[in-house]
Amino acid sequence: PHPFLARHIVASADADPELVARVLEACRIAPGQRRVGEKALAELQARELAGLARRRAFSAAVELQGRWLPGKDTDNALLKTLAEAARFFAAAQGSTSPYLARQHLDTAEQKVAGIDNQRLASKETLAGFLPDTLAAWRAVLAEMRAENQQAAAEQLPNPFITVNPLSNAQPAATDLFRGREAIIRQVETLLGGDQASLALIGPRRCGKSSLINMFKVWLPDTQVVLFDLQDNSAGTPAGFYRALAEQTRRQAYQDRRLGLPVFPEGAPIEALRAWLDELEAFPGVDRFLICIDEFERLPKLFPGKEQDLLQFMGLLRATIQHRRRVRLLVAGAAPFNELDRLWSDHFINLREIRIGYLDAPTCVGLLTRPVEKFPADAVPEEVARAVVARTGGQPFLVQLYGSLLVDRLNEAKRKTATLDDVEPVEQEVLDQASNYFRNLWGDLPPAAHPVLRALDAGQSARADAATQHWLRRRLIVSEEGVLLVPVFARWVRENVPA
């Protein structure tokens, strides 16, 4: 090895990066210089990461993008952990809520401390160059905390989550997750017994995905896997099977650092059967709960190939009957008794669990005290009850009203909402929830349209038994025939021609 070559490489990197890149490549293929090249590259990577922190180029750090960084597909454990920490810096940087930004900064600080511990036990060359890098990230963290404190002093915290389902990765999720304790206890009891298949049935945006995500907190002996058919539009059965396996492997690694078996080669359905057998025998966790959301979309993955669909459903039936450690949960809006016999024939002994809207006390508590540090007088109880009256406790809408109320107060530099705020906030809700309302209207059978309009006008409405049953099961009307979500009816009145 050439004396001081690594030092020369690092010193020349800024002035002539192309030359340095060629030298590093030459070192990589020259046995006598390989270690020198690895050392120089590690120092350049450490310096580049420090520079990304100082420039607050957190998105680049998340992707490990840079002149000397390898990209997010690297096998380097330290770089992967640094990229994960950068994700929380980026989230704090992009948040418009000082409260949520502070939560992200708290997590970022924990991640940086974890990297410090990880490097002490690591044998990777990069570990020796990280102290200065971590010092740079901590300095930026301190700057962002000071900025956050100044912003927070001027605003109410806005912890409400309105875009994505709640998950244990969100700082405020455990505070905002309320009113589902009975369902959690029921699922825990069923999984502790022999129940092998569950169906979680409820209307759109009523918290099914949030509940499944929070199973990861409340069911510690179970590796929960959420596979949303709406977000994983595989074009073929083989693509669907492989995506299901990869999603399971990814989530198990993220949650517990479990290295699950890869999806094997071979005929797709046989490969899936073999992979499920390996999962059944995997020793790292008591059980797996594979949750398939939007399950009604499943037949669309098998267009014109009924035999493929029947094979897959047969495999699900075999899993329910013979596998004890791999359990299944399907989630959707349609009750099984409204579907064809394909489902009831294959999901034998299915236990259907219904999830509905939040009750009034839960909604009032959520709006008036979403988190412990939320000021007790920011949303008075009378305002919260007015929101409940307009939403019927629909979880997405309750969170949306809460978030928009806080935004309105912050914009006006006020500390307490009044009943006069509810109408202007509802105008925003009608706009921001328009896609939800449009999909809800599109799901209604034509016979339900005049029923909804009549109830909105305060008139009595007659409907056949099937339509009445459909409206009650989707929580459009109560068992007594009362309109449950008046703001939805208002959207229809103002946006859908009669």
Phi, psi and omega per residue, in radians:
P1 nan 2.518 3.118
H2 -1.347 2.249 3.117
P3 -1.040 2.413 3.046
F4 1.115 0.260 -3.121
L5 -1.114 -0.754 -3.127
A6 -1.036 -0.713 -3.140
R7 -1.137 -0.700 3.127
H8 -1.148 -0.693 3.130
I9 -1.041 -0.872 -3.106
V10 -1.110 -0.723 -3.105
A11 -1.159 -0.468 -3.080
S12 -1.615 -0.115 -2.969
A13 -1.082 -0.722 -3.110
D14 -1.226 -0.696 -3.060
A15 -1.324 -0.656 -3.057
D16 -2.501 1.268 -3.089
P17 -1.101 -0.555 3.137
E18 -1.137 -0.765 3.096
L19 -1.083 -0.784 -3.133
V20 -1.083 -0.687 3.113
A21 -1.079 -0.691 3.117
R22 -1.183 -0.675 3.125
V23 -1.143 -0.731 3.119
L24 -1.099 -0.687 3.096
E25 -1.145 -0.695 3.094
A26 -1.109 -0.707 3.102
C27 -1.107 -0.639 -3.096
R28 -1.098 -0.595 -3.079
I29 -1.738 -0.033 3.108
A30 -1.805 1.924 -3.045
P31 -0.909 -0.687 -3.088
G32 -1.255 -0.323 -3.076
Q33 -1.952 -0.002 -3.018
R34 -1.055 -0.783 -3.122
R35 -1.127 -0.654 3.107
V36 -1.092 -0.784 3.136
G37 -1.114 -0.708 3.121
E38 -1.086 -0.715 -3.137
K39 -1.146 -0.773 3.140
A40 -1.125 -0.751 -3.137
L41 -1.111 -0.715 3.134
A42 -1.067 -0.723 3.132
E43 -1.166 -0.679 3.109
L44 -1.134 -0.689 3.110
Q45 -1.129 -0.746 3.128
A46 -1.084 -0.743 3.124
R47 -1.152 -0.694 -3.116
E48 -1.152 -0.692 3.104
L49 -1.124 -0.664 3.071
A50 -1.109 -0.706 3.115
G51 -1.136 -0.685 3.096
L52 -1.080 -0.683 3.111
A53 -1.110 -0.835 -3.096
R54 -1.089 -0.596 3.122
R55 -1.496 -0.073 -3.087
R56 1.016 0.640 3.079
A57 -1.543 1.114 -2.988
F58 -1.223 -0.567 3.133
S59 -1.095 -0.692 3.080
A60 -1.134 -0.665 3.122
A61 -1.163 -0.655 3.103
V62 -1.044 -0.729 -3.119
E63 -1.526 -0.042 -3.067
L64 0.929 0.810 3.137
Q65 -1.730 2.257 3.131
G66 3.054 3.104 -3.108
R67 -1.111 -0.619 -3.045
W68 -2.019 -0.025 -3.118
L69 -1.557 2.606 -2.959
P70 -1.567 -0.103 -3.029
G71 1.642 2.894 -2.971
K72 -1.270 -0.170 -3.131
D73 -1.533 0.235 -3.106
T74 -1.131 2.702 3.037
D75 -1.621 -0.058 -3.094
N76 -1.276 1.986 -3.046
A77 -1.116 -0.651 -3.136
L78 -1.164 -0.738 3.115
L79 -1.122 -0.689 3.133
K80 -1.115 -0.681 3.127
T81 -1.210 -0.656 3.073
L82 -1.099 -0.721 3.110
A83 -1.092 -0.666 3.106
E84 -1.133 -0.721 3.093
A85 -1.099 -0.699 -3.129
A86 -1.081 -0.479 3.131
R87 -1.053 -0.632 -3.125
F88 -1.391 -0.554 2.987
F89 -1.075 -0.767 -3.139
A90 -1.117 -0.698 3.128
A91 -1.113 -0.719 3.112
A92 -1.141 -0.715 -3.138
Q93 -1.104 -0.657 -3.061
G94 -1.547 -0.162 -3.077
S95 -1.321 2.393 3.054
T96 -1.584 -0.094 3.137
S97 -1.809 2.035 3.092
P98 -0.994 -0.590 3.136
Y99 -1.120 -0.890 -3.138
L100 -1.148 -0.637 3.103
A101 -1.060 -0.713 3.124
R102 -1.118 -0.675 3.103
Q103 -1.097 -0.726 3.106
H104 -1.133 -0.663 3.120
L105 -1.171 -0.627 3.069
D106 -1.060 -0.781 3.124
T107 -1.155 -0.698 3.114
A108 -1.043 -0.719 3.127
E109 -1.092 -0.715 3.096
Q110 -1.108 -0.708 3.141
K111 -1.122 -0.742 3.140
V112 -1.115 -0.724 3.088
A113 -1.086 -0.667 3.104
G114 -1.124 -0.650 3.100
I115 -1.125 -0.678 3.119
D116 -1.041 -0.759 3.105
N117 -1.193 -0.678 -3.121
Q118 -1.110 -0.709 -3.088
R119 -1.165 -0.526 -3.134
L120 -1.149 -0.526 -3.140
A121 -1.692 -0.076 -3.043
S122 -1.497 2.556 3.044
K123 -1.793 0.099 3.138
E124 -1.259 2.521 -3.112
T125 -1.002 -0.615 -3.105
L126 -1.041 -0.515 -3.025
A127 -0.976 -0.659 -3.089
G128 -1.213 -0.302 -3.095
F129 -1.807 0.018 -3.025
L130 -1.404 -0.411 -3.112
P131 -0.920 -0.799 3.130
D132 -1.172 -0.634 3.110
T133 -1.097 -0.844 -3.131
L134 -1.138 -0.584 3.076
A135 -1.085 -0.681 3.110
A136 -1.140 -0.744 3.127
W137 -1.146 -0.667 3.115
R138 -1.172 -0.632 3.115
A139 -1.118 -0.747 3.103
V140 -1.150 -0.675 3.098
L141 -1.030 -0.754 3.123
A142 -1.104 -0.716 3.100
E143 -1.080 -0.775 -3.106
M144 -1.186 -0.595 3.086
R145 -1.124 -0.745 3.126
A146 -1.089 -0.751 3.108
E147 -1.113 -0.696 -3.129
N148 -1.150 -0.713 3.134
Q149 -1.090 -0.692 3.124
Q150 -1.146 -0.748 3.131
A151 -1.173 -0.693 -3.102
A152 -1.165 -0.557 -3.127
A153 -1.132 -0.386 -3.071
E154 -1.707 -0.108 -3.018
Q155 -2.373 2.749 2.934
L156 -1.325 2.531 3.051
P157 -1.185 2.508 3.104
N158 -2.140 1.516 -3.078
P159 -1.511 -0.070 -3.049
F160 -1.147 2.472 -3.102
I161 -2.015 2.101 -2.998
T162 -2.140 -0.170 -3.035
V163 -1.741 -1.050 -3.077
N164 -1.778 2.776 3.026
P165 -1.054 2.684 3.043
L166 -1.089 2.549 3.049
S167 -2.613 2.807 -3.101
N168 -1.183 -0.169 3.092
A169 -1.415 -0.246 -3.131
Q170 -1.557 2.268 -3.015
P171 -0.974 -0.681 -3.046
A172 -1.653 0.089 -2.974
A173 -1.054 -0.765 -3.085
T174 -1.166 -0.490 3.067
D175 -1.299 -0.680 -3.069
L176 -1.413 -0.324 -3.105
F177 -1.427 1.829 -3.048
R178 -2.449 2.768 3.013
G179 1.399 0.125 -3.109
R180 -2.040 0.275 -3.046
E181 -1.063 -0.683 -3.119
A182 -1.134 -0.683 3.119
I183 -1.157 -0.730 3.110
I184 -1.013 -0.822 -3.133
R185 -1.096 -0.680 -3.135
Q186 -1.126 -0.815 -3.141
V187 -1.130 -0.725 3.131
E188 -1.048 -0.735 3.124
T189 -1.154 -0.762 -3.120
L190 -1.134 -0.733 3.133
L191 -1.205 -0.543 3.092
G192 -1.215 -0.315 3.079
G193 -1.727 -2.490 -3.069
D194 -1.804 0.087 -3.107
Q195 -1.138 2.081 -3.022
A196 -1.800 -0.269 -3.108
S197 -2.456 2.330 -3.130
L198 -2.236 2.633 3.022
A199 -2.230 2.145 3.111
L200 -1.762 1.914 -2.985
I201 -2.011 2.239 3.103
G202 -2.996 2.857 -3.101
P203 -1.152 3.026 3.094
R204 -1.020 2.520 2.999
R205 0.921 0.603 3.124
C206 -1.792 0.115 3.020
G207 1.858 0.284 -3.133
K208 -1.118 -0.854 -3.130
S209 -1.138 -0.672 3.090
S210 -1.068 -0.768 3.137
L211 -1.069 -0.790 3.134
I212 -1.091 -0.762 3.107
N213 -1.049 -0.702 -3.094
M214 -1.356 -0.212 2.963
F215 -0.954 -0.542 -3.104
K216 -1.116 -0.446 3.088
V217 -1.497 -0.744 -2.965
W218 -1.629 -0.152 3.093
L219 -2.137 1.277 -3.002
P220 -1.162 -0.338 -3.134
D221 -1.591 0.112 -3.061
T222 -2.194 2.268 2.993
Q223 -1.475 1.892 -3.108
V224 -1.590 2.315 3.117
V225 -2.153 2.157 3.091
L226 -1.811 2.102 3.086
F227 -2.129 1.908 -3.092
D228 -1.666 1.994 -3.120
L229 -1.117 -0.439 3.126
Q230 -1.220 -0.562 -3.100
D231 -1.679 -0.085 -3.107
N232 -2.261 1.309 -3.036
S233 -1.497 1.246 3.085
A234 -1.160 2.518 -3.061
G235 -1.539 -0.268 -3.094
T236 -2.410 2.795 3.042
P237 -0.979 -0.735 3.141
A238 -1.066 -0.725 3.109
G239 -1.136 -0.662 3.102
F240 -1.129 -0.821 -3.122
Y241 -1.067 -0.777 -3.114
R242 -1.171 -0.692 3.119
A243 -1.123 -0.678 3.099
L244 -1.076 -0.778 3.132
A245 -1.146 -0.756 -3.117
E246 -1.170 -0.675 3.098
Q247 -1.117 -0.703 3.107
T248 -1.104 -0.778 3.139
R249 -1.109 -0.753 -3.102
R250 -1.131 -0.809 -3.108
Q251 -1.178 -0.651 3.124
A252 -1.154 -0.618 3.101
Y253 -1.237 -0.750 3.130
Q254 -1.098 -0.724 -3.036
D255 -1.381 -0.701 -2.979
R256 -2.361 0.093 -3.059
R257 1.007 0.636 3.086
L258 -1.511 2.341 3.068
G259 -1.724 1.538 -3.076
L260 -1.328 2.765 3.130
P261 -1.086 2.566 3.101
V262 -1.364 2.805 3.113
F263 -1.250 2.191 -3.045
P264 -1.343 2.903 3.039
E265 -1.394 2.898 3.095
G266 2.136 -3.064 3.106
A267 -0.982 2.335 -2.968
P268 -0.919 -0.871 -3.056
I269 -1.207 -0.608 3.099
E270 -1.229 -0.629 3.091
A271 -1.132 -0.709 3.116
L272 -1.134 -0.712 3.117
R273 -1.084 -0.757 3.136
A274 -1.139 -0.682 -3.136
W275 -1.158 -0.717 3.092
L276 -1.118 -0.629 3.064
D277 -1.089 -0.725 3.105
E278 -1.141 -0.659 3.112
L279 -1.127 -0.719 3.123
E280 -1.029 -0.598 -3.098
A281 -1.614 -0.053 -3.052
F282 -1.195 2.287 -2.973
P283 -1.573 -0.064 -2.922
G284 -1.399 -0.141 -3.090
V285 -2.720 2.707 -3.062
D286 -1.106 -0.766 -3.110
R287 -2.733 2.846 3.034
F288 -1.990 2.392 3.020
L289 -2.071 1.820 3.141
I290 -1.573 2.026 -3.049
C291 -1.885 2.067 3.137
I292 -1.840 1.884 -3.102
D293 -1.537 2.664 -3.081
E294 1.013 0.788 -3.000
F295 -1.089 -0.387 3.141
E296 -1.096 -0.330 -3.141
R297 -1.386 -0.150 -3.014
L298 -0.969 -0.812 -3.137
P299 -1.016 -0.437 -3.142
K300 -1.189 -0.291 3.083
L301 -1.353 -0.161 -3.087
F302 -2.196 0.956 -3.079
P303 -1.158 2.157 3.099
G304 1.219 0.177 -3.108
K305 -2.250 1.163 -3.072
E306 -1.052 -0.573 -3.134
Q307 -1.100 -0.695 3.106
D308 -1.105 -0.740 3.127
L309 -1.110 -0.760 3.140
L310 -1.121 -0.648 3.088
Q311 -1.103 -0.757 -3.138
F312 -1.148 -0.781 3.126
M313 -1.107 -0.606 3.067
G314 -1.122 -0.662 3.102
L315 -1.167 -0.673 3.065
L316 -1.085 -0.728 3.120
R317 -1.081 -0.733 3.119
A318 -1.130 -0.655 3.097
T319 -1.094 -0.767 3.130
I320 -1.088 -0.682 -3.049
Q321 -1.385 -0.683 -2.894
H322 -2.054 -0.309 -3.139
R323 -1.732 2.207 -3.067
R324 -1.679 -0.419 -3.056
R325 -1.777 -0.217 3.042
V326 -1.872 1.952 -3.127
R327 -1.922 2.782 -3.084
L328 -2.130 2.455 2.986
L329 -2.359 2.241 3.031
V330 -1.951 2.505 -3.114
A331 -2.244 2.422 3.135
G332 -3.061 -3.026 -3.090
A333 -1.717 -0.437 -3.018
A334 -1.575 2.141 3.026
P335 -1.088 2.620 -3.058
F336 -1.123 -0.499 -3.122
N337 -1.284 -0.087 3.057
E338 -1.739 -0.069 -3.119
L339 -1.738 2.956 -3.134
D340 -1.308 3.056 -3.000
R341 -1.212 -0.226 3.103
L342 -0.905 -0.719 -3.062
W343 -1.333 -0.866 -3.098
S344 -1.170 -0.515 3.123
D345 -1.220 -0.518 -3.050
H346 -1.794 -0.563 3.087
F347 -1.596 1.307 -3.080
I348 -1.277 2.568 3.125
N349 0.942 0.576 -3.118
L350 -1.171 2.380 3.025
R351 -1.814 2.006 -3.113
E352 -1.574 2.225 3.131
I353 -2.042 2.176 -3.101
R354 -1.684 2.407 3.062
I355 -2.125 2.220 -3.078
G356 -2.114 -2.640 -3.136
Y357 -1.463 2.902 3.116
L358 -1.396 2.527 3.113
D359 -1.302 2.898 -3.029
A360 -1.059 -0.808 3.129
P361 -1.049 -0.674 3.112
T362 -1.124 -0.767 3.138
C363 -1.106 -0.761 -3.141
V364 -1.084 -0.767 3.102
G365 -1.104 -0.679 3.137
L366 -1.140 -0.710 -3.097
L367 -1.334 -0.635 -3.077
T368 -1.495 -0.468 -3.136
R369 -2.566 1.204 -3.107
P370 -1.089 -0.617 3.065
V371 -2.403 2.867 -3.022
E372 -1.039 -0.658 -3.044
K373 -1.529 0.112 3.105
F374 -1.325 2.269 -3.100
P375 -1.011 2.337 -3.038
A376 -1.142 -0.430 -3.082
D377 -1.777 0.123 -3.078
A378 -1.189 -0.793 3.096
V379 -2.106 1.685 -3.133
P380 -1.063 2.765 -3.082
E381 -1.054 -0.651 -3.121
E382 -1.135 -0.579 3.075
V383 -1.222 -0.757 3.126
A384 -1.057 -0.720 -3.133
R385 -1.191 -0.558 3.065
A386 -1.139 -0.674 3.088
V387 -1.147 -0.747 3.124
V388 -1.060 -0.694 3.136
A389 -1.099 -0.571 -3.122
R390 -1.457 -0.472 -3.043
T391 -1.837 -0.328 -3.065
G392 1.177 0.207 -3.111
G393 1.511 0.216 3.086
Q394 -1.086 2.071 -2.924
P395 -1.005 -0.789 -3.134
F396 -1.071 -0.778 -3.106
L397 -1.202 -0.650 3.096
V398 -1.055 -0.804 3.120
Q399 -1.112 -0.681 -3.113
L400 -1.157 -0.809 3.068
Y401 -1.010 -0.784 -3.130
G402 -1.053 -0.795 -3.130
S403 -1.109 -0.767 -3.112
L404 -1.223 -0.564 3.049
L405 -1.071 -0.820 -3.140
V406 -1.122 -0.743 3.103
D407 -1.023 -0.731 -3.119
R408 -1.118 -0.745 3.123
L409 -1.114 -0.751 -3.124
N410 -1.146 -0.697 3.129
E411 -1.113 -0.616 -3.129
A412 -1.578 0.009 -3.102
K413 0.968 0.756 3.068
R414 -1.943 2.836 -3.082
K415 -1.987 -0.193 -3.064
T416 -2.433 2.295 3.099
A417 -1.432 2.746 3.062
T418 -2.274 2.995 3.103
L419 -1.062 -0.472 3.119
D420 -1.154 -0.296 3.134
D421 -1.416 -0.332 -2.993
V422 -1.152 -0.762 -3.115
E423 -1.127 -0.871 3.096
P424 -1.098 -0.583 3.062
V425 -1.147 -0.697 3.131
E426 -1.104 -0.600 3.060
Q427 -1.022 -0.718 3.091
E428 -1.180 -0.687 3.117
V429 -1.057 -0.768 -3.139
L430 -1.028 -0.574 3.118
D431 -1.399 -0.898 -3.024
Q432 -1.260 -0.458 3.133
A433 -1.727 0.281 -3.036
S434 -1.083 -0.665 3.116
N435 -1.108 -0.723 3.093
Y436 -1.072 -0.842 -3.133
F437 -1.102 -0.701 -3.121
R438 -1.110 -0.763 3.111
N439 -1.142 -0.668 3.131
L440 -1.113 -0.758 3.092
W441 -1.121 -0.714 3.140
G442 -1.120 -0.470 3.125
D443 -1.351 -0.371 -3.065
L444 -1.163 2.376 2.995
P445 -1.187 2.600 -3.096
P446 -0.918 -0.590 -3.114
A447 -1.156 -0.310 -3.129
A448 -1.486 -0.302 -3.066
H449 -1.038 -0.911 3.141
P450 -1.139 -0.489 3.111
V451 -1.124 -0.819 -3.128
L452 -1.096 -0.764 -3.111
R453 -1.159 -0.671 -3.142
A454 -1.149 -0.784 3.130
L455 -1.102 -0.652 3.116
D456 -1.122 -0.561 -3.140
A457 -1.492 0.044 3.133
G458 1.377 0.342 -3.117
Q459 -1.813 2.777 3.033
S460 -1.296 2.614 -3.074
A461 -2.294 2.326 3.083
R462 -1.851 2.440 3.102
A463 -2.619 2.718 3.088
D464 -1.177 2.880 -3.043
A465 -1.062 -0.673 -3.111
A466 -1.144 -0.728 3.129
T467 -1.169 -0.740 3.098
Q468 -1.030 -0.781 3.137
H469 -1.092 -0.751 -3.135
W470 -1.059 -0.801 -3.106
L471 -1.145 -0.645 3.118
R472 -1.227 -0.736 -3.110
R473 -1.157 -0.534 3.120
R474 -1.584 0.090 3.094
L475 1.055 0.608 2.984
I476 -1.419 -0.698 3.062
V477 -2.233 2.784 3.116
S478 -1.433 3.065 3.086
E479 -1.062 -0.470 3.136
E480 -1.533 0.029 3.127
G481 1.474 0.340 3.135
V482 -1.627 2.426 3.103
L483 -1.120 2.169 -3.029
L484 -1.512 -0.576 -3.055
V485 -2.172 1.445 -3.085
P486 -1.004 -0.558 -3.120
V487 -1.143 -0.523 3.062
F488 -1.150 -0.775 3.114
A489 -1.089 -0.631 3.093
R490 -1.117 -0.730 3.124
W491 -1.054 -0.749 3.119
V492 -1.065 -0.810 -3.120
R493 -1.021 -0.680 -3.033
E494 -1.582 -0.237 -3.001
N495 -2.207 -0.283 -3.093
V496 -2.024 2.019 3.135
P497 -1.020 2.451 -3.141
A498 -1.246 nan nan
